[in-house]
Amino acid sequence: MKKKIQFSLVYRDMWQSSGKFQPLKDELARIAPVIIDMGCFARVETNGGAFEQVNLLAGENPNDAVRAFCKPFNDAGIKTHMLDRGLNALRMYPVPDDVRQMMYRVKKAQGTDITRIFDGLNDIRNIAPSIRWAKEAGMTAQGTLCITTSPVHTLEYYSKLADEEIEAGAEEICLKDMAGIGQPAFLGQLTKIIKEKHPDIIIEYHGHSGPGLSMASVLEVCENGADIIDTAIEPLSWGKVHPDVISVQSMLRHAGFDVPDINMDAYMKARALTQEFIDEWLGYFINPQNKFMSSLLLTCGLPGGMMGSMMSDLGGIRSTINNIRKKKGETELSMDDLLIKLFDEVAYVWPRVGYPPLVTPFSQYTKNIALMNLLSMEQGKGRYVYMDDAMWGMILGKSGKVPGEIAPEIVELAKQQGREFTTVDPHTLLENKLPEFRKEMDENGWDYGQDDEELFELAMHPEQYRNFKSGQAKKNFLADLQKAKDARLGSKLTPEQIAEFKHAKADAIVAPVKGQVFWEFQGDGEAAPAVEPFIGKEYKEGDTFCYIQAPWGEFVPVTAALGGKLVEIGAHQGGKVQKGAVIAYIERKQ
């Protein structure tokens, strides 16, 4: 018999790759014993990534949820693990050193054993400090290789990064195939190289199912020395998520590996409970498209979890592009036409911005550059016209070093705009912030919590935590849930009834003058292209909702009234409206 292979259940990532929210504390506590009873998991992913933020958005304290979910596994001797984003820790933007260091102490105290530390650029400077802090806190530090397929992401590139992470103290290595586009033969060769050089290092493979290569990749890495495979369970396996543990076990057992048995009674109970959570409320926030695999993902390399938001972005910009094409006498583009154009443009842009691994947030930046290029080229302005500071930050090195070379035309454009490239260590750009957050806790009379976990939560997710403490987060969540339920009910109503229902609790955003609608304004007498705002987007009282270019040329700002969430849009980029026309409806916060 071949070597022993262990399984890890990525219960957190199953949900994140499917929809917006995670199960709440009581649901996690209910399913944990059932997962244990399945008897096949050596590890379970209990928190990390977006887990903390979305629990706060649901009005629940994530610290309580993490402790409740971890404890049964701790007691059963099953290792718990989390995902963290290196420089960004548990959020989408950089985190100061003192908050990052505190995270590992807090998470260890809450019962998390292993942290999977990755950097979206595979920059060791963003990974090494986290490895050190995790080990100082008593956690197992798992270094991560963000897998993609490009001319610069060679076996030598990844084996060198693995060496650097192990030298920095990593006790394990994860091959994180976040888009599922890692080629199976390549992954097998990489696993063999790492294992031969570092035989005592545990190798864990994490591959999403999106384009359909993951099962072949699982077999290849196991044949070449991998130790642990991340898996999912129905009803959230496959699609844009991960392979199901039953299929993985069957394939590996027939290949001669020593794999654990699965208690199928417990599996079916866990399956039923997960479906129950979906039916109760979580399903209202799951994008149905994430249930499907797509070979098209291989052409662009974008993570499957981005497909929902990407299609929304395309829908928003399609009308603008087609208006331009119509004026030029050209054929309008369907969504499929535009999707292929976007995939092709991503393939064009990606090497020219240095081949950043297409993982959060750099997958979003690369896609946005490509999307805006489609618009600016239709306008006859060429590429790279509408790049914001986040996109430039990736290119200039403010988040770390991109693996490849920046194209000369982009280097020249940066020079023309007075932008400077940097090689500075990204974390040195951030000032420590814990003293400020301690002061805020003290002024509000808030308890620091067990093991300072409440202080940590404020420091990691300031805005979400403040809304949680005020109770506003819970109100917003309940309103969102009710709206989602009403929308499902609304599908059975007439268009007039749907409109009446949606508008009952909403403010109409009215055009103060007649003219053309634009979502952004550059401030130099010209409208800026922008993706149409998405339904559900939140606005504060007085926020600018859009601009209307009056017949005399002035750009008149239109405010979002009393604020709230966008529930309907009645105008499009460049569309003409009359004075008094309703542009959109924004539902007031309750």
C-alpha positions as CSV (number, residue, x, y, z in Angstrom):
1,M,0.0,0.0,0.0
2,K,1.2,3.5,-0.8
3,K,1.6,6.3,1.8
4,K,-1.1,7.5,4.2
5,I,-3.1,10.5,3.0
6,Q,-5.1,12.7,5.4
7,F,-8.1,14.9,4.6
8,S,-9.0,18.4,5.7
9,L,-12.5,19.8,5.5
10,V,-12.5,23.4,4.4
11,Y,-15.8,24.2,5.9
12,R,-15.2,28.0,6.0
13,D,-14.0,28.2,2.4
14,M,-16.9,26.1,1.2
15,W,-19.2,28.9,2.2
16,Q,-17.0,31.7,1.1
17,S,-16.6,30.2,-2.4
18,S,-20.4,29.9,-2.6
19,G,-21.9,33.1,-1.2
20,K,-21.7,36.0,1.2
21,F,-22.2,34.7,4.7
22,Q,-21.0,31.9,7.0
23,P,-23.1,29.9,9.4
24,L,-23.6,31.5,12.8
25,K,-22.3,30.3,16.1
26,D,-25.2,28.0,17.0
27,E,-25.1,26.4,13.6
28,L,-21.4,25.8,13.7
29,A,-21.7,24.3,17.2
30,R,-24.4,22.0,15.9
31,I,-22.5,20.6,12.9
32,A,-19.0,20.3,14.6
33,P,-19.8,17.0,16.4
34,V,-21.3,15.6,13.2
35,I,-18.1,16.4,11.3
36,I,-16.1,14.7,14.0
37,D,-18.4,11.6,13.8
38,M,-17.5,11.4,10.1
39,G,-14.2,10.1,11.3
40,C,-12.2,11.0,8.1
41,F,-10.9,14.4,8.9
42,A,-7.6,15.1,10.5
43,R,-8.1,18.8,10.1
44,V,-11.0,21.3,9.8
45,E,-10.7,24.9,8.6
46,T,-12.6,26.8,11.3
47,N,-12.0,30.5,10.6
48,G,-9.8,33.1,8.7
49,G,-10.2,35.1,5.5
50,A,-13.6,36.7,5.4
51,F,-15.0,34.8,8.3
52,E,-14.5,37.6,10.9
53,Q,-16.0,40.3,8.7
54,V,-19.1,38.5,7.5
55,N,-19.9,37.4,11.1
56,L,-19.7,41.1,12.2
57,L,-21.9,42.0,9.2
58,A,-24.4,39.5,10.4
59,G,-24.5,41.1,13.8
60,E,-22.7,38.3,15.5
61,N,-19.4,38.3,17.5
62,P,-16.9,36.3,15.5
63,N,-14.8,35.6,18.6
64,D,-17.7,33.6,20.2
65,A,-18.2,31.8,16.9
66,V,-14.5,30.8,16.5
67,R,-14.3,29.5,20.1
68,A,-17.6,27.6,19.8
69,F,-16.5,25.9,16.5
70,C,-12.9,25.2,17.5
71,K,-13.6,23.6,21.0
72,P,-15.2,20.3,19.8
73,F,-12.3,19.7,17.4
74,N,-9.7,20.7,20.0
75,D,-11.3,18.2,22.4
76,A,-11.4,15.5,19.8
77,G,-7.8,15.9,18.8
78,I,-8.6,17.2,15.3
79,K,-6.4,20.1,14.2
80,T,-8.0,23.4,13.4
81,H,-6.7,25.8,10.8
82,M,-7.3,29.2,9.4
83,L,-6.4,31.3,6.4
84,D,-4.6,34.6,6.7
85,R,-3.5,37.0,4.0
86,G,0.0,37.9,5.2
87,L,0.3,41.7,5.0
88,N,-3.5,42.0,4.9
89,A,-4.1,39.6,7.7
90,L,-7.9,39.0,7.7
91,R,-9.0,41.9,5.6
92,M,-8.6,43.3,2.0
93,Y,-6.0,46.0,2.8
94,P,-2.7,46.2,4.7
95,V,-2.6,45.7,8.5
96,P,0.0,47.3,10.8
97,D,2.6,45.0,12.4
98,D,1.3,45.3,16.0
99,V,-2.2,44.2,14.9
100,R,-0.9,41.4,12.8
101,Q,1.3,40.1,15.6
102,M,-1.6,40.2,18.0
103,M,-3.8,38.2,15.7
104,Y,-1.8,35.0,16.2
105,R,-1.8,35.2,20.0
106,V,-5.6,35.8,20.0
107,K,-6.3,33.0,17.5
108,K,-4.2,30.5,19.3
109,A,-6.0,31.3,22.5
110,Q,-9.3,30.8,20.8
111,G,-8.3,27.3,19.7
112,T,-6.9,27.6,16.2
113,D,-3.8,25.4,15.8
114,I,-2.5,26.1,12.3
115,T,-2.4,29.3,10.2
116,R,-2.1,29.2,6.4
117,I,-0.1,32.4,5.5
118,F,-0.3,33.5,1.9
119,D,0.6,36.7,0.0
120,G,-1.2,37.6,-3.2
121,L,2.2,38.4,-4.8
122,N,4.1,35.5,-3.2
123,D,6.5,38.1,-1.7
124,I,8.4,36.5,1.1
125,R,8.7,39.9,2.8
126,N,5.0,39.8,3.5
127,I,5.1,36.2,4.6
128,A,8.2,35.9,6.8
129,P,7.1,38.2,9.7
130,S,3.8,36.3,10.0
131,I,5.6,33.0,10.1
132,R,7.7,34.3,13.0
133,W,4.7,35.8,14.9
134,A,2.6,32.6,14.4
135,K,5.4,30.4,15.9
136,E,5.9,32.8,18.8
137,A,2.2,32.5,19.6
138,G,2.5,28.7,19.6
139,M,0.7,28.1,16.3
140,T,1.9,25.9,13.4
141,A,3.0,28.2,10.6
142,Q,2.1,26.9,7.2
143,G,3.8,28.8,4.4
144,T,1.8,29.1,1.1
145,L,2.6,29.0,-2.6
146,C,-0.2,30.8,-4.6
147,I,-0.3,28.7,-7.7
148,T,-0.9,30.0,-11.2
149,T,0.2,29.2,-14.7
150,S,2.5,31.7,-16.5
151,P,6.0,31.9,-18.0
152,V,7.5,33.3,-14.8
153,H,5.8,30.9,-12.4
154,T,8.2,28.1,-13.0
155,L,9.2,25.1,-10.9
156,E,12.3,27.0,-10.0
157,Y,10.2,30.0,-8.9
158,Y,8.0,28.0,-6.6
159,S,10.7,25.8,-5.2
160,K,12.8,28.9,-4.3
161,L,9.8,30.4,-2.6
162,A,9.2,27.2,-0.6
163,D,12.9,27.2,0.4
164,E,12.5,30.8,1.6
165,E,9.4,30.1,3.6
166,I,10.9,27.0,5.2
167,E,14.1,29.0,6.0
168,A,11.8,31.7,7.6
169,G,10.4,28.9,9.9
170,A,7.5,27.5,8.0
171,E,6.8,23.9,9.3
172,E,4.4,23.1,6.4
173,I,3.8,24.1,2.8
174,C,0.4,24.6,1.2
175,L,0.0,24.5,-2.6
176,K,-2.9,27.0,-2.8
177,D,-4.5,26.5,-6.3
178,M,-7.1,29.2,-5.7
179,A,-8.4,29.3,-9.3
180,G,-7.9,25.6,-10.0
181,I,-5.8,26.4,-13.1
182,G,-2.6,24.7,-11.8
183,Q,-1.6,22.1,-14.3
184,P,-1.6,18.6,-12.6
185,A,1.7,17.4,-14.0
186,F,3.4,20.7,-12.9
187,L,1.9,20.4,-9.4
188,G,3.1,16.8,-9.1
189,Q,6.7,17.8,-10.2
190,L,6.7,20.7,-7.7
191,T,5.5,18.5,-4.9
192,K,8.3,16.0,-5.6
193,I,11.0,18.7,-5.7
194,I,9.9,20.1,-2.3
195,K,9.5,16.7,-0.7
196,E,12.9,15.5,-1.9
197,K,14.6,18.5,-0.6
198,H,12.5,18.8,2.7
199,P,11.3,15.3,3.5
200,D,10.0,16.3,6.9
201,I,7.9,19.2,5.7
202,I,4.1,18.4,5.5
203,I,2.6,19.4,2.1
204,E,-1.1,20.2,1.9
205,Y,-2.9,20.7,-1.4
206,H,-5.8,23.1,-1.8
207,G,-7.5,23.2,-5.2
208,H,-10.7,24.7,-6.4
209,S,-12.9,22.8,-8.8
210,G,-13.8,25.7,-11.2
211,P,-12.2,24.7,-14.5
212,G,-12.2,20.9,-13.7
213,L,-8.5,20.1,-13.2
214,S,-8.6,19.6,-9.4
215,M,-9.1,15.8,-9.2
216,A,-6.2,15.1,-11.6
217,S,-4.1,17.5,-9.5
218,V,-5.0,15.7,-6.3
219,L,-3.9,12.4,-7.7
220,E,-0.6,13.9,-9.1
221,V,0.4,15.6,-5.8
222,C,-0.4,12.5,-3.8
223,E,1.7,10.3,-6.2
224,N,4.6,12.7,-5.6
225,G,4.5,13.0,-1.8
226,A,1.7,15.2,-0.6
227,D,0.4,14.5,2.8
228,I,-3.0,16.3,3.2
229,I,-5.8,17.1,0.7
230,D,-8.4,19.8,1.3
231,T,-11.9,18.6,0.5
232,A,-15.5,19.7,0.8
233,I,-18.8,17.9,1.4
234,E,-22.2,18.2,-0.4
235,P,-24.2,20.3,-1.0
236,L,-21.3,22.8,-1.3
237,S,-18.7,20.7,-3.1
238,W,-17.7,20.9,-6.8
239,G,-18.8,24.0,-8.8
240,K,-16.4,26.8,-7.9
241,V,-15.7,25.2,-4.6
242,H,-13.6,22.0,-3.9
243,P,-13.8,18.3,-4.7
244,D,-16.0,16.2,-2.5
245,V,-14.3,14.0,0.1
246,I,-16.2,10.9,-1.1
247,S,-14.8,11.2,-4.6
248,V,-11.3,12.0,-3.4
249,Q,-11.3,9.1,-1.0
250,S,-12.5,6.7,-3.7
251,M,-10.0,7.8,-6.3
252,L,-7.0,7.6,-3.9
253,R,-8.1,4.3,-2.4
254,H,-8.3,2.7,-5.8
255,A,-4.8,4.2,-6.6
256,G,-3.5,2.2,-3.6
257,F,-3.2,5.0,-1.0
258,D,-4.0,4.5,2.7
259,V,-7.0,6.7,3.2
260,P,-9.5,6.9,6.2
261,D,-12.9,5.5,6.1
262,I,-16.0,7.8,6.0
263,N,-18.9,7.2,8.4
264,M,-21.6,7.7,5.8
265,D,-24.4,8.1,8.3
266,A,-22.6,11.1,9.7
267,Y,-21.8,12.4,6.2
268,M,-25.4,12.3,5.3
269,K,-26.3,14.1,8.6
270,A,-23.7,16.8,7.9
271,R,-25.0,17.1,4.4
272,A,-28.5,17.5,5.6
273,L,-27.5,20.1,8.3
274,T,-25.6,22.1,5.7
275,Q,-28.6,22.1,3.4
276,E,-30.8,23.1,6.4
277,F,-28.5,26.2,7.0
278,I,-28.9,27.0,3.3
279,D,-32.6,26.7,3.4
280,E,-33.0,28.6,6.6
281,W,-31.2,31.7,5.4
282,L,-27.7,31.3,3.9
283,G,-29.1,30.2,0.5
284,Y,-30.5,33.7,0.0
285,F,-27.0,35.0,-0.3
286,I,-25.5,32.2,-2.5
287,N,-24.9,32.9,-6.2
288,P,-26.4,30.0,-8.2
289,Q,-23.7,30.3,-10.8
290,N,-21.1,29.2,-8.2
291,K,-22.6,25.7,-8.5
292,F,-21.3,25.3,-12.0
293,M,-17.8,24.5,-13.3
294,S,-16.5,26.3,-16.4
295,S,-13.6,25.5,-18.7
296,L,-13.6,29.2,-19.7
297,L,-11.8,29.9,-16.4
298,L,-8.7,28.3,-17.9
299,T,-8.4,31.0,-20.5
300,C,-8.2,33.9,-18.1
301,G,-7.0,32.3,-14.8
302,L,-9.4,34.2,-12.7
303,P,-10.7,32.6,-9.5
304,G,-14.1,31.0,-9.8
305,G,-15.4,32.9,-6.8
306,M,-15.1,36.2,-8.8
307,M,-17.5,35.1,-11.6
308,G,-20.6,36.5,-10.0
309,S,-19.2,39.9,-9.3
310,M,-17.5,39.9,-12.7
311,M,-20.7,39.3,-14.6
312,S,-22.4,42.1,-12.6
313,D,-19.5,44.4,-13.7
314,L,-19.9,43.4,-17.3
315,G,-23.6,44.0,-17.2
316,G,-23.0,47.5,-15.8
317,I,-20.6,48.5,-18.5
318,R,-22.2,46.7,-21.4
319,S,-24.8,49.4,-22.0
320,T,-22.2,52.1,-22.1
321,I,-20.0,50.1,-24.6
322,N,-23.0,49.3,-26.8
323,N,-24.1,53.0,-26.8
324,I,-20.7,53.9,-28.2
325,R,-20.8,51.1,-30.8
326,K,-24.3,52.1,-31.8
327,K,-23.1,55.7,-32.5
328,K,-20.3,54.3,-34.6
329,G,-22.7,52.1,-36.5
330,E,-21.1,48.9,-35.1
331,T,-22.9,45.7,-34.0
332,E,-23.8,45.6,-30.3
333,L,-22.2,43.1,-28.1
334,S,-24.0,40.3,-26.2
335,M,-22.9,39.3,-22.7
336,D,-21.1,36.3,-24.2
337,D,-19.3,38.5,-26.7
338,L,-18.2,40.8,-23.9
339,L,-17.2,38.0,-21.6
340,I,-14.8,36.6,-24.3
341,K,-13.4,40.1,-24.9
342,L,-12.8,40.5,-21.2
343,F,-11.0,37.1,-20.9
344,D,-8.9,38.0,-23.9
345,E,-8.1,41.4,-22.4
346,V,-7.1,39.9,-19.0
347,A,-4.8,37.6,-20.9
348,Y,-3.3,40.7,-22.6
349,V,-3.0,42.8,-19.5
350,W,-1.8,40.1,-17.0
351,P,1.8,39.7,-18.4
352,R,2.1,43.5,-18.8
353,V,1.4,44.2,-15.2
354,G,4.0,41.6,-14.1
355,Y,2.0,38.4,-13.8
356,P,0.6,38.9,-10.3
357,P,-1.0,35.6,-9.0
358,L,-4.7,36.1,-9.6
359,V,-5.8,35.9,-6.1
360,T,-7.5,38.5,-3.8
361,P,-7.0,41.4,-4.2
362,F,-4.7,41.3,-7.3
363,S,-7.2,39.3,-9.3
364,Q,-9.7,42.1,-8.8
365,Y,-7.2,44.7,-9.8
366,T,-6.1,42.9,-13.0
367,K,-9.7,42.3,-14.0
368,N,-10.6,45.9,-13.4
369,I,-7.8,47.2,-15.6
370,A,-8.9,44.9,-18.4
371,L,-12.6,45.9,-17.9
372,M,-11.7,49.6,-18.1
373,N,-9.5,49.0,-21.1
374,L,-12.5,47.6,-23.0
375,L,-14.3,50.8,-22.5
376,S,-11.4,53.2,-23.2
377,M,-10.6,51.3,-26.4
378,E,-14.2,51.6,-27.5
379,Q,-13.8,55.4,-26.9
380,G,-10.7,55.5,-29.0
381,K,-8.5,56.4,-26.1
382,G,-6.3,53.3,-25.9
383,R,-5.5,51.3,-22.9
384,Y,-4.6,52.1,-19.2
385,V,-6.6,55.3,-19.2
386,Y,-8.8,54.6,-16.1
387,M,-6.5,53.0,-13.5
388,D,-7.2,53.9,-9.9
389,D,-4.7,54.1,-7.0
390,A,-5.2,50.5,-6.0
391,M,-4.4,49.3,-9.4
392,W,-1.3,51.6,-9.6
393,G,-0.3,50.5,-6.1
394,M,0.1,46.9,-7.3
395,I,2.1,48.0,-10.3
396,L,4.3,50.4,-8.4
397,G,5.3,47.9,-5.8
398,K,3.5,49.3,-2.8
399,S,2.0,45.9,-1.9
400,G,5.1,43.9,-2.8
401,K,7.1,42.9,-5.8
402,V,5.2,41.5,-8.8
403,P,6.8,38.3,-10.1
404,G,7.4,39.6,-13.7
405,E,8.4,42.8,-15.5
406,I,6.1,45.7,-15.9
407,A,5.6,46.6,-19.6
408,P,7.6,49.6,-20.9
409,E,4.5,51.4,-22.0
410,I,3.1,51.2,-18.4
411,V,6.5,52.3,-17.0
412,E,6.4,55.3,-19.3
413,L,2.8,56.1,-18.4
414,A,3.7,56.1,-14.7
415,K,6.6,58.5,-15.4
416,Q,4.3,60.8,-17.3
417,Q,1.9,60.9,-14.4
418,G,4.6,61.5,-11.8
419,R,4.2,58.1,-10.2
420,E,7.2,56.4,-8.6
421,F,8.1,52.8,-8.4
422,T,9.3,51.5,-5.0
423,T,11.2,48.5,-3.7
424,V,10.5,49.3,0.0
425,D,9.4,46.5,2.3
426,P,5.6,47.0,2.3
427,H,5.0,46.5,6.0
428,T,7.4,49.4,6.9
429,L,5.0,51.8,5.3
430,L,2.4,51.2,8.1
431,E,2.4,52.7,11.6
432,N,1.4,50.7,14.6
433,K,-2.2,51.4,15.6
434,L,-3.0,49.4,18.8
435,P,-2.6,52.4,21.1
436,E,-5.3,54.3,19.2
437,F,-7.7,51.4,19.4
438,R,-7.0,50.9,23.1
439,K,-7.9,54.6,23.6
440,E,-11.2,54.1,21.6
441,M,-12.1,51.0,23.7
442,D,-11.4,52.9,26.9
443,E,-13.4,56.0,25.8
444,N,-16.4,53.8,24.9
445,G,-16.1,51.7,28.1
446,W,-15.8,48.6,25.9
447,D,-14.3,45.5,27.5
448,Y,-11.1,44.2,25.9
449,G,-12.5,40.7,26.0
450,Q,-11.0,37.3,26.8
451,D,-7.3,37.3,25.7
452,D,-7.9,40.9,24.3
453,E,-10.0,39.4,21.5
454,E,-12.4,42.3,21.4
455,L,-9.6,44.8,21.1
456,F,-8.2,42.7,18.3
457,E,-11.6,42.7,16.5
458,L,-11.8,46.5,16.6
459,A,-8.3,46.8,15.4
460,M,-8.7,44.3,12.5
461,H,-12.2,45.4,11.4
462,P,-12.8,48.9,12.7
463,E,-15.9,49.9,10.8
464,Q,-17.6,46.5,11.0
465,Y,-16.9,46.2,14.7
466,R,-18.3,49.7,15.5
467,N,-21.5,48.8,13.6
468,F,-21.7,45.5,15.5
469,K,-21.3,47.2,18.8
470,S,-24.0,49.9,18.0
471,G,-26.5,47.2,16.9
472,Q,-26.6,48.7,13.4
473,A,-25.0,45.7,11.8
474,K,-27.8,43.4,13.1
475,K,-30.5,45.8,11.8
476,N,-28.8,46.0,8.4
477,F,-28.5,42.2,8.2
478,L,-32.1,41.5,9.1
479,A,-33.2,44.1,6.6
480,D,-31.0,42.5,3.9
481,L,-32.4,39.0,4.8
482,Q,-35.9,40.3,4.6
483,K,-35.2,41.9,1.3
484,A,-33.7,38.8,-0.1
485,K,-36.8,36.8,1.0
486,D,-39.1,39.4,-0.4
487,A,-37.2,39.3,-3.7
488,R,-37.8,35.6,-3.9
489,L,-41.5,36.1,-3.2
490,G,-41.5,39.0,-5.6
491,S,-40.7,36.7,-8.5
492,K,-44.4,35.6,-8.3
493,L,-45.8,39.1,-8.4
494,T,-46.7,41.3,-11.3
495,P,-44.1,44.0,-12.4
496,E,-46.4,46.6,-10.9
497,Q,-46.6,44.8,-7.6
498,I,-42.8,44.3,-7.5
499,A,-42.2,48.0,-8.1
500,E,-44.7,49.0,-5.5
501,F,-43.1,46.6,-3.0
502,K,-39.6,47.7,-3.6
503,H,-40.4,51.4,-3.5
504,A,-42.6,51.3,-0.3
505,K,-39.6,51.8,2.1
506,A,-37.3,53.6,-0.4
507,D,-36.4,57.1,-1.3
508,A,-36.5,58.1,-5.0
509,I,-33.3,59.7,-6.2
510,V,-34.6,62.4,-8.6
511,A,-32.7,64.2,-11.4
512,P,-32.4,67.9,-10.4
513,V,-31.8,68.9,-14.1
514,K,-32.2,67.2,-17.4
515,G,-29.0,65.8,-19.0
516,Q,-26.8,62.7,-19.2
517,V,-26.1,60.4,-16.2
518,F,-22.5,59.6,-15.2
519,W,-21.4,57.5,-12.2
520,E,-18.1,59.4,-11.8
521,F,-16.6,62.7,-12.7
522,Q,-12.9,63.4,-13.1
523,G,-13.0,67.0,-12.1
524,D,-11.4,68.3,-15.3
525,G,-14.6,68.8,-17.3
526,E,-14.9,65.2,-18.4
527,A,-16.9,62.3,-17.2
528,A,-15.1,59.2,-16.0
529,P,-16.2,55.8,-16.9
530,A,-17.3,53.6,-14.0
531,V,-19.0,50.3,-13.4
532,E,-22.7,50.8,-12.7
533,P,-23.3,50.6,-8.9
534,F,-24.5,47.2,-7.8
535,I,-27.9,46.5,-6.2
536,G,-27.3,46.4,-2.4
537,K,-24.6,49.0,-2.4
538,E,-24.7,51.2,0.7
539,Y,-24.6,55.0,0.8
540,K,-24.3,57.4,3.7
541,E,-26.5,60.5,4.0
542,G,-25.2,63.1,1.6
543,D,-23.0,60.8,-0.4
544,T,-22.8,61.6,-4.1
545,F,-24.8,59.0,-6.0
546,C,-24.0,60.1,-9.6
547,Y,-23.5,63.2,-11.8
548,I,-25.8,64.7,-14.5
549,Q,-24.1,66.7,-17.2
550,A,-26.6,69.5,-17.9
551,P,-27.1,70.8,-21.5
552,W,-24.8,73.8,-20.7
553,G,-22.0,71.4,-19.8
554,E,-22.0,71.6,-16.0
555,F,-21.7,68.3,-14.0
556,V,-24.3,68.5,-11.3
557,P,-23.8,66.1,-8.4
558,V,-26.9,64.1,-7.3
559,T,-26.8,63.0,-3.6
560,A,-28.1,59.8,-2.1
561,A,-30.7,61.6,0.0
562,L,-30.8,60.1,3.5
563,G,-28.6,57.2,2.6
564,G,-29.3,53.5,2.7
565,K,-29.1,50.6,0.3
566,L,-29.6,50.7,-3.5
567,V,-32.6,48.7,-4.5
568,E,-33.2,49.8,-8.1
569,I,-31.5,51.7,-10.9
570,G,-33.5,53.4,-13.5
571,A,-30.8,55.0,-15.5
572,H,-27.5,53.9,-17.2
573,Q,-24.1,55.5,-17.8
574,G,-24.5,58.1,-20.5
575,G,-28.3,57.8,-20.5
576,K,-30.5,60.9,-20.9
577,V,-33.0,61.9,-18.2
578,Q,-35.5,64.7,-17.8
579,K,-35.7,66.9,-14.8
580,G,-37.7,65.2,-12.1
581,A,-37.1,61.7,-13.5
582,V,-36.4,58.9,-11.0
583,I,-32.8,57.7,-11.4
584,A,-32.8,55.1,-8.6
585,Y,-34.4,54.1,-5.3
586,I,-32.4,53.8,-2.1
587,E,-34.0,52.0,0.8
588,R,-33.6,53.8,4.1
589,K,-31.9,52.1,7.1
590,Q,-34.4,50.9,9.6
